[in-house]
Structures are given as C-alpha cells and as structure tokens.
Amino acid sequence: MDLVLLINGYVEQHGHRGWPRQRLLHECLRDAIRKGTLAAGTRLSASRALAEELGVARNTVLYAYEQLASEGFVVTDRRGTLVAAVAPERTPAPRAPSVSQAGLSRRVRDLRPVHGPADRMGAFVPGVPALDHFPLALWRRMLERAMRTLSVAQLNYGDPAGETALRAAIADHLRASRGVLCDAGQVFITDGTQSSLDLCMRALADDGDTIWIENPGYSGALAAARAAGLAVAGIDVDDEGMAPAGDDWLLRPPRLIYTTPSHQYPTGSVLSLGRRHALIASARAAGALIIEDDYDSEFRHDGAPLSSMQGLAQDAPVVYLGTFSKTMFPSLRIGFVVVPAGLAQAFARMRAQSSSRGRVAEQMALAEFLRSGQFVLHLRRMRRLYRQRRDALVAALETHLGSVAAVHGGSAGMHLSLRFHDARIDDVAVAAQVQAYGVCVNALSRHDTQGVSGWRGLMLGYAQVPAEQMDALVKQLAAVVHLAAYAAHCAANRAGDRPDAVAAGRR
C-alpha cells in the first residue's frame, strides 16, 4: 500500500481543516483501517521512511502510530507496525449508473455462459484429471532446474511461437504417438485449447465465413467462433461422430470445420475411419480447413490407438490442436497448434503480433518432461487408472440406470455420456438436482450448437473419481434420474401420447 498516495487522497477528499500534521496522519490511517482499505496484517511503512516520503519530522509519524496502537488499530513487533484485526465499517457504496447491454458488441451479447470445472465442484466434473496422481515432486525438480539454467536473455520476451526446445519435443512426441506429420516449425505454443481456438478462428477465416461445429458440440469452440464473427452451422453427431449430409456441402459450404474425432465432445463418439477420409477429401475439394481438436486422445481404453486425422494424408487440410491440461494438470496452461507447412510462416507473423511471449521456465521444464520419457510413463499410469475408473462407472451405470439410459463414448478419454431412452427427460433439471448430493454432471442438451440435437442425457467425467466410490455416487444419481423418468412418463400419459412415444429418444 502506498501510504503517501493514501494520505494525499484523504487530504483532497476531506481537506486538512487546519489540523496539525500528526493529527491529520492519525485520522487518515484510522479512517483507512476502519473502512478496510488497510487490511488486517498490512505492515505499515517504517516511521523514518514514511517521514522522509511525507517531508515531516519523524516524531509526527511516531505520534500517529502510537495513537493508533493505544486505540487498538495497530500492533507492533520487532519488525515494525502492523494493522490489527479490526472489523471494517461497511458503508453502502455509491450507486453507479448502470451500463446498458447496448454498450456491448453483438458477438459478446450472443455468447453463452461457459461453465468450466473451476465454476463447479463435485464428482463427475468433466475435464478434470486425477490431479493427486500427478508426479508433482518430479515436476517441481524439473521446474527448479529450468529456473537455474535460465540465461539473462531468457528473462526478456520469448519467441512468440514458443520455446524451440518444447516445439521440437512436441513434434517428436506427436509423430511417434499420434501419427502427426509435422516438424518443429509447424508447432506453435499457446495458453491452452481456448487460446488455440481463438487464434485459429481469427487467423483462418474472415468475418461472416461459415464454420461447421458438431451438434452437440464443445461450447468453447462455439464461443470462439461467435467472438470471431463467424456464421455457425451445427452438424449433427451420431454414434460414428460428425455426420454431414450431402446438402450441407451445397447449402452451407464451410470455410472451417471444427471436430473432435478421437473422442467427440460431449457424446464420446469416435469418428469412423471412413468418415475421416471422406471429410478430408470433401474439405480439400471445398477449399476448407479442418480444425482437429485432439484434447484427450492420449487415453484410449479399448482397441488399438487411433492415429490423428492430420496424419491420414500428405498435406491434409487439417490444423491439429492439443493440450497438456488433461494429460498433466489444467493450471499449466500450455497447449499447441500444428499448422500445415504452407501456413507456418503466416502463423509465425501473426504470433509475433499477438503472442504473450513468456513462461520460459515452464516451457523448458515441459520439454525435459517430454524428452526424459517421464511424460510417456505418466500417461501409461493414467491409462491404467482411468480404465479402472471407467470400468467401475460403466458397471454402476448399467446396474442402476440401464433401464432408462445407455452408455456412450466410454472407449477413450476422461468422460462418457449417458443418453436417456426417453428424450423428454429434462436433463438440465436432473443436472441441477444432483448437485445437492455432490454430484456434478453436464446436461447434454446444454451443448446443442444450433437447434435441437436429439441428444438428451448427462456427461460424466470419471478421471478424478476413485473406483470404489462409483457405485454409491451412481446410486444417488440414479434416484434423481428415475424420478425424472417417471415424471416424464406421467406427463406423456396426461398429454395423451402413444405408449411407444416414450422411447422417442432411443437410438
């Protein structure tokens, strides 16, 4: 706290009223403590230093401090004077004139609220890895080593594309594990998937261009597209992933196509190999670019690992996105974009004007984590753990909810979806009700991109939930779902629906 600024502001607001300086200083500090401007525990400036800054005698400051101490507003110890724990006076703040929504751009007014893991807590929150299983001590040692080896030059703004060592390590890992065809020059470091999406939407399309987004789909992609002024076209998803119809290419040809082929978000469907090849060929013919979001593809539980779409064809029109938020921990805030070789120079120019250019130590530590083999070792451990937790969740869901819903998308990743047989069950209401039991799920209908997708159910993240807790948690969830299913059935009967209409949502 700058006490000189505080005192000058007090004088301007109240005037000195002809008071002696010691009284003025005392009144100012007492007022700040009572209002909470100076919080409990704040260490006040040394009397000699404050006297020099204010241009007053030291005794003036000592008098003010002594008065405050006698009144209980401050305490002293060997290191100086601290503000005591005093309940601040809460006076109503002056009401500021409201700012109309008209002051916002249309793209901001159209944005939906995005609820992430940080907004809600509880079992089954999607997107949260098993943080207690991350080798934090090892990571701390690597980060400390990176800090010790930083040069003076590395304290300056870094390479806008990211540290060379990390870009090369990521390229090597992707070639070996995901079949991505790239070199380090095509890799650009970002602050995570949302940062990557914002970059791609701005760099690869103009205002008014059309982007295809899966329906239901990732709300972060929808937000980035709308913020960039793109026209969104929702493409329905089935059990084999994104399913564009022939008319879609004619009636709403895309400039960009956003897809999560390895584990569709939120349904968990996997884009079939035939559709992958067809999408690449059609995008090439239409002059469109595919944005492949491979957010949790490292965790494949059933069958052989799937290669990326980017690596299925030479010079595929695919921009590949990845993140370490799911494989390591979210607060690391490091993701990456792999662009086609022909776009690398243009991307480099754009990053030079928009990149944050920092966090060198974290990037160097991550490069070592990849190069040392510790990243792959961590992935193996997590695959085993997540497979056990997935199995426990699927078994519990089939036992307690098999009559009213079906499990989808459990073959990979960190979440699966539970699709209701009766599409009239209010999945939003169910998600709100189970929150009271410490169960946090996403309603699939909240992810509808454009129009009604037909997916009604729940999205459940299982990575952070111990296997032994699954059955009890699913029982709590099942009680609410069965009640909602009964209510939907009764409502249908009252409305005179046919008996077979109850299964309208079954696929």
C-alpha positions in Angstrom: 0.0 0.0 0.0 1.4 3.4 -1.0 0.7 5.4 2.2 1.7 8.7 0.6 -0.9 8.2 -2.1 -3.5 7.3 0.5 -2.8 10.3 2.6 -2.8 12.7 -0.3 -6.2 11.3 -1.4 -7.6 11.7 2.1 -6.5 15.4 2.2 -8.1 16.0 -1.2 -11.3 14.4 0.0 -11.6 15.9 3.5 -9.3 18.9 3.5 -6.7 19.4 6.2 -9.2 21.5 8.3 -6.3 23.3 9.9 -5.3 20.2 11.8 -1.7 19.6 12.9 0.1 17.1 10.7 0.3 14.4 13.3 -3.5 14.6 13.8 -4.1 14.6 10.0 -1.9 11.5 9.6 -3.6 9.7 12.5 -7.1 10.5 11.2 -6.2 9.3 7.7 -4.7 6.0 8.8 -7.5 5.3 11.3 -10.1 6.0 8.6 -8.4 3.6 6.2 -8.2 0.9 8.8 -11.9 1.2 9.8 -13.0 1.1 6.2 -10.8 -1.9 5.4 -8.7 0.0 2.9 -5.7 -1.1 5.1 -6.4 -4.8 5.7 -5.5 -6.7 8.8 -1.9 -7.8 8.7 -0.8 -5.0 6.4 2.7 -3.8 7.5 2.9 0.0 7.7 6.0 1.8 6.4 8.8 2.4 8.9 8.4 5.7 10.7 11.7 7.1 9.4 10.9 6.1 5.8 7.4 7.5 5.9 8.6 10.7 7.5 11.1 11.2 4.6 8.4 10.5 2.0 6.0 12.9 3.6 8.6 15.6 4.3 7.7 15.7 8.0 9.5 15.1 11.3 9.8 11.5 12.4 8.1 12.4 15.7 5.0 13.3 13.7 4.8 9.7 12.4 5.6 8.2 15.7 2.8 10.2 17.3 0.3 8.9 14.8 1.5 5.3 15.2 1.4 5.5 19.0 -2.2 6.9 18.9 -3.3 4.1 16.7 -1.7 1.5 18.9 -3.4 2.9 22.0 -6.7 2.7 20.3 -6.1 -0.9 19.2 -5.9 -0.2 15.4 -2.3 -1.4 15.1 0.1 -3.7 16.9 3.9 -3.6 17.0 6.5 -6.2 16.9 10.3 -6.3 16.4 9.8 -5.9 12.6 7.5 -2.9 12.7 3.9 -1.8 12.9 1.0 -4.0 11.6 -2.7 -3.3 11.1 -4.7 -5.1 13.8 -7.7 -7.3 13.1 -10.5 -4.7 13.2 -13.9 -5.4 11.7 -14.2 -2.8 8.9 -17.1 -0.5 8.7 -19.2 -1.4 5.6 -20.8 1.7 4.2 -23.0 1.3 1.1 -21.0 2.2 -2.0 -22.5 5.0 -4.1 -24.7 3.5 -6.8 -23.1 3.9 -10.2 -25.2 4.5 -13.3 -25.9 1.2 -15.0 -24.3 0.4 -18.3 -26.7 -0.9 -20.9 -26.1 -4.1 -22.8 -26.2 -1.8 -25.9 -22.7 -0.9 -25.0 -21.5 -4.4 -25.9 -20.8 -5.8 -29.3 -23.3 -8.2 -30.8 -20.8 -11.0 -30.7 -20.4 -10.5 -26.9 -24.2 -10.3 -26.3 -24.6 -13.6 -28.2 -22.1 -15.5 -26.1 -23.5 -18.3 -23.9 -22.2 -18.7 -20.3 -19.4 -21.2 -20.3 -19.3 -23.3 -17.1 -16.0 -25.0 -16.6 -14.5 -27.2 -13.9 -13.5 -24.2 -11.9 -17.1 -23.0 -11.6 -18.4 -26.2 -10.1 -17.1 -28.8 -7.7 -18.2 -32.4 -7.2 -17.9 -35.9 -8.6 -18.1 -36.4 -12.3 -17.0 -32.8 -13.3 -15.8 -33.3 -16.9 -12.3 -32.4 -17.9 -10.6 -32.8 -14.5 -7.7 -35.3 -14.5 -6.6 -37.3 -11.4 -4.5 -34.4 -10.0 -3.5 -36.4 -6.9 -1.7 -38.9 -9.1 0.5 -36.3 -11.0 4.2 -36.6 -10.1 4.3 -33.1 -8.5 7.7 -33.6 -6.8 9.3 -34.6 -10.1 7.7 -31.7 -11.9 8.9 -29.3 -9.2 12.5 -30.5 -9.6 12.4 -30.1 -13.4 10.9 -26.6 -13.0 13.7 -25.7 -10.5 16.3 -27.0 -12.9 14.8 -24.9 -15.7 14.8 -21.8 -13.4 18.5 -22.3 -12.6 19.5 -22.7 -16.2 17.7 -19.6 -17.4 20.0 -17.1 -19.1 19.7 -13.3 -18.8 18.5 -13.2 -22.3 15.7 -15.6 -21.5 14.3 -13.2 -18.9 13.3 -11.0 -21.9 10.3 -11.6 -24.1 10.5 -15.1 -25.5 10.0 -16.5 -29.0 6.3 -15.7 -29.9 6.0 -19.2 -31.4 7.2 -20.8 -28.1 10.5 -22.2 -26.9 12.4 -24.1 -29.6 13.1 -27.0 -27.3 9.5 -27.5 -26.4 8.3 -27.2 -30.0 10.8 -29.8 -31.1 9.9 -32.2 -28.2 6.2 -31.9 -29.0 6.7 -32.6 -32.7 8.8 -35.7 -31.9 6.1 -36.9 -29.5 3.2 -36.3 -31.9 5.0 -38.1 -34.7 5.6 -41.2 -32.5 2.3 -41.3 -30.6 -0.3 -39.7 -32.7 0.9 -40.2 -36.3 1.0 -36.4 -36.9 3.1 -35.4 -39.9 5.0 -32.3 -38.7 8.3 -30.7 -37.8 9.0 -28.2 -35.0 8.5 -25.2 -37.4 4.8 -26.1 -37.7 4.2 -26.2 -33.9 3.0 -23.1 -32.1 2.7 -22.9 -28.3 -0.5 -21.4 -26.9 -2.1 -20.9 -23.4 -4.4 -23.8 -23.9 -7.2 -25.1 -26.1 -9.3 -22.0 -25.9 -6.4 -19.8 -26.8 -5.7 -22.1 -29.8 -9.3 -21.9 -30.9 -9.4 -18.1 -30.7 -6.1 -17.9 -32.7 -7.4 -20.3 -35.4 -10.8 -18.6 -35.7 -9.1 -15.2 -36.3 -6.3 -16.4 -38.4 -8.1 -18.9 -40.7 -11.4 -17.2 -41.5 -12.9 -13.8 -42.1 -16.0 -12.2 -40.5 -19.1 -13.8 -41.9 -17.4 -17.0 -43.1 -19.2 -20.3 -42.2 -17.8 -22.7 -39.6 -19.2 -26.2 -39.0 -19.3 -27.2 -35.4 -20.5 -30.6 -34.1 -24.1 -30.7 -32.7 -24.0 -31.2 -29.8 -20.5 -29.8 -29.5 -17.9 -28.0 -27.4 -19.2 -24.7 -26.2 -15.7 -23.2 -26.1 -15.5 -23.6 -29.9 -18.9 -22.0 -30.3 -17.8 -19.1 -28.2 -14.6 -18.6 -30.2 -16.5 -18.8 -33.5 -19.0 -16.2 -32.4 -16.4 -13.9 -31.0 -14.6 -14.0 -34.4 -17.9 -13.1 -36.2 -18.2 -16.4 -38.0 -21.5 -17.9 -39.1 -22.1 -21.2 -37.2 -23.6 -24.2 -38.8 -24.3 -27.1 -36.4 -23.6 -30.6 -38.0 -25.4 -33.4 -36.2 -23.4 -36.2 -34.4 -24.3 -39.8 -34.3 -22.6 -42.9 -33.0 -19.9 -42.6 -35.6 -19.2 -38.9 -34.9 -19.8 -35.9 -37.1 -22.2 -36.7 -39.9 -22.5 -34.0 -42.6 -25.2 -34.6 -45.2 -24.6 -34.0 -48.9 -26.8 -31.0 -48.9 -24.6 -29.4 -46.2 -21.8 -29.0 -48.6 -24.1 -27.4 -51.2 -26.3 -25.2 -49.0 -23.8 -24.0 -46.3 -20.3 -24.7 -47.5 -17.8 -24.2 -44.7 -14.5 -22.3 -44.5 -13.7 -24.1 -41.3 -14.8 -27.4 -39.8 -14.3 -28.0 -36.1 -14.3 -31.6 -34.9 -13.2 -33.8 -32.0 -12.8 -37.0 -33.9 -10.9 -39.2 -31.4 -13.5 -38.7 -28.6 -16.3 -36.4 -29.5 -17.2 -33.7 -27.0 -19.6 -34.2 -25.3 -21.1 -37.5 -26.6 -17.8 -39.5 -26.7 -18.4 -40.9 -30.2 -15.4 -41.8 -32.3 -15.3 -40.6 -35.9 -15.1 -43.7 -38.1 -12.1 -44.1 -40.4 -14.4 -43.9 -43.5 -15.8 -40.6 -42.4 -12.4 -39.2 -41.6 -11.2 -39.9 -45.1 -14.4 -38.6 -46.6 -14.2 -35.4 -44.5 -10.6 -34.7 -45.5 -11.4 -35.3 -49.2 -14.5 -33.1 -49.2 -12.8 -30.3 -47.2 -9.9 -30.4 -49.7 -12.4 -30.1 -52.6 -14.3 -27.3 -51.0 -11.1 -25.3 -50.0 -12.0 -25.7 -46.3 -9.7 -26.3 -43.3 -10.4 -28.9 -40.6 -9.6 -28.0 -37.0 -8.9 -31.3 -35.3 -9.2 -30.9 -31.5 -7.4 -33.9 -30.0 -7.9 -32.8 -26.4 -7.8 -36.2 -24.6 -6.8 -38.7 -27.3 -3.9 -40.0 -25.3 -6.3 -42.1 -23.2 -7.5 -44.9 -25.4 -9.1 -47.7 -23.3 -10.5 -50.2 -25.9 -8.8 -51.4 -29.1 -5.8 -50.1 -30.9 -4.7 -46.4 -30.6 -6.3 -44.2 -33.3 -4.0 -42.0 -35.4 -4.8 -38.4 -35.9 -6.8 -37.2 -38.9 -3.9 -34.8 -39.7 -1.6 -37.8 -40.4 -4.0 -39.7 -42.7 -2.9 -37.9 -45.8 0.0 -35.9 -47.0 -0.7 -32.2 -46.9 -4.1 -32.8 -45.3 -6.1 -29.6 -44.9 -6.0 -30.1 -41.1 -4.9 -27.8 -38.2 -4.2 -30.0 -35.2 -4.9 -28.8 -31.6 -3.6 -30.4 -28.4 -3.3 -29.5 -24.8 -1.5 -30.6 -21.6 -4.4 -29.7 -19.4 -5.8 -33.2 -19.5 -2.6 -35.2 -19.6 -0.9 -33.2 -16.8 -2.8 -30.5 -15.0 -5.1 -27.6 -16.1 -3.3 -24.7 -14.4 -0.2 -25.5 -16.5 -2.0 -23.6 -19.3 0.1 -24.9 -22.2 -1.4 -26.0 -25.4 -0.3 -26.1 -29.0 -1.4 -25.7 -32.6 0.2 -27.7 -35.5 -0.5 -26.0 -38.8 0.0 -27.2 -42.4 3.6 -26.4 -43.6 2.3 -23.9 -46.1 0.7 -21.8 -43.3 3.7 -21.9 -40.9 5.3 -18.6 -42.0 1.9 -16.7 -41.9 1.2 -18.1 -38.4 4.6 -17.1 -37.2 3.9 -13.5 -38.4 0.6 -13.5 -36.6 2.0 -14.9 -33.4 4.7 -12.2 -33.5 1.9 -9.6 -33.1 -0.3 -11.4 -30.7 1.7 -13.9 -28.5 2.1 -13.4 -24.8 5.8 -14.4 -25.1 6.6 -15.6 -21.7 6.6 -18.5 -19.2 10.0 -19.7 -20.5 10.8 -21.8 -17.4 7.5 -23.8 -17.6 8.1 -24.5 -21.3 11.7 -25.6 -20.7 10.6 -27.9 -17.8 7.9 -29.4 -20.1 10.4 -30.0 -22.8 12.5 -32.0 -20.3 9.4 -33.9 -19.1 8.8 -35.0 -22.6 12.4 -35.7 -23.6 13.1 -37.7 -20.4 10.3 -40.2 -21.0 8.5 -39.2 -17.9 5.5 -37.9 -19.8 5.0 -41.2 -21.5 5.5 -43.1 -18.2 2.9 -40.8 -16.6 0.4 -41.4 -19.5 0.8 -45.2 -19.0 0.0 -44.9 -15.3 -3.0 -42.7 -16.0 -4.4 -45.0 -18.8 -4.4 -47.9 -16.3 -6.0 -45.8 -13.6 -8.7 -44.3 -15.9 -9.5 -47.6 -17.4 -10.2 -49.0 -13.9 -12.4 -46.0 -13.1 -14.2 -46.2 -16.4 -15.0 -49.8 -15.9 -16.3 -49.2 -12.4 -18.5 -46.3 -13.7 -19.9 -48.3 -16.6 -20.7 -51.2 -14.3 -22.6 -49.0 -11.9 -24.5 -47.2 -14.6 -25.6 -50.4 -16.2 -26.7 -51.7 -12.8 -28.6 -48.7 -11.6 -29.6 -46.9 -14.8 -29.6 -49.5 -17.6 -33.3 -49.4 -17.9 -33.6 -45.7 -18.6 -30.3 -44.8 -20.4 -27.5 -46.1 -22.5 -23.7 -45.5 -22.0 -21.9 -43.9 -25.0 -18.3 -42.9 -25.6 -16.5 -44.9 -22.9 -13.8 -46.3 -25.2 -11.5 -43.3 -24.7 -10.8 -40.1 -22.9 -11.8 -39.0 -19.4 -15.6 -38.8 -19.7 -18.5 -40.7 -21.2 -22.1 -39.8 -21.9 -25.3 -41.3 -20.6 -28.1 -40.9 -23.1 -31.7 -41.1 -21.9 -34.0 -43.5 -23.7 -36.8 -41.0 -23.3 -35.7 -37.7 -24.9 -38.4 -35.9 -22.8 -36.5 -36.3 -19.6 -35.3 -32.9 -18.5 -31.5 -33.4 -18.4 -30.9 -29.8 -17.3 -33.2 -30.2 -14.3 -31.5 -33.5 -13.4 -28.0 -31.9 -13.5 -29.2 -29.2 -11.2 -30.9 -31.5 -8.7 -27.9 -33.9 -8.3 -25.6 -31.0 -7.5 -27.1 -31.1 -4.0 -25.6 -34.6 -3.5 -22.1 -33.5 -4.5 -22.6 -35.0 -8.0 -21.7 -32.6 -10.8 -22.7 -33.6 -14.4 -23.2 -31.7 -17.6 -26.6 -31.9 -19.4 -26.0 -33.0 -23.0 -28.7 -30.6 -24.2 -26.6 -27.7 -22.9 -24.2 -28.5 -25.7 -26.6 -28.1 -28.6 -24.9 -26.0 -31.1 -27.7 -25.0 -33.4 -31.2 -26.2 -32.9 -32.1 -29.4 -31.1 -29.5 -32.2 -31.5 -31.7 -35.0 -30.1 -29.1 -36.0 -27.5 -30.6 -35.8 -24.1 -28.7 -37.1 -21.1 -25.6 -36.5 -19.0 -21.9 -36.1 -19.5 -19.9 -37.7 -16.7 -16.2 -37.2 -16.1 -14.6 -40.1 -14.2 -10.9 -39.4 -14.2 -10.9 -37.8 -10.7 -13.3 -40.2 -9.0 -11.9 -43.3 -7.2 -13.3 -46.6 -8.5 -14.6 -47.6 -5.0 -16.8 -44.5 -4.8 -18.5 -45.0 -8.2 -21.4 -47.3 -7.1 -22.6 -45.1 -4.2 -22.4 -41.9 -6.4 -24.3 -43.5 -9.2 -27.0 -44.7 -6.8 -27.6 -41.1 -5.8 -27.6 -40.0 -9.5 -30.0 -42.9 -10.4 -32.6 -41.9 -7.7 -32.9 -38.5 -9.4 -32.9 -39.8 -12.9 -35.6 -42.5 -12.2 -37.8 -39.9 -10.6 -37.4 -37.6 -13.7 -38.1 -40.5 -16.0 -41.3 -41.3 -14.1 -42.4 -37.7 -14.2 -41.8 -37.6 -18.0 -43.8 -40.8 -18.4 -46.7 -39.4 -16.4 -46.6 -36.1 -18.3 -46.7 -38.0 -21.6 -49.7 -40.1 -20.4 -51.6 -36.9 -19.3 -50.9 -35.4 -22.7 -52.4 -38.5 -24.4 -49.1 -39.6 -26.1 -49.0 -43.0 -27.6 -47.3 -45.7 -25.4 -44.4 -46.1 -27.9 -43.7 -42.3 -27.8 -41.8 -42.8 -24.5 -39.0 -44.3 -26.5 -38.8 -41.3 -28.9 -35.2 -40.5 -27.8 -34.0 -44.1 -28.2 -31.5 -44.7 -31.0 
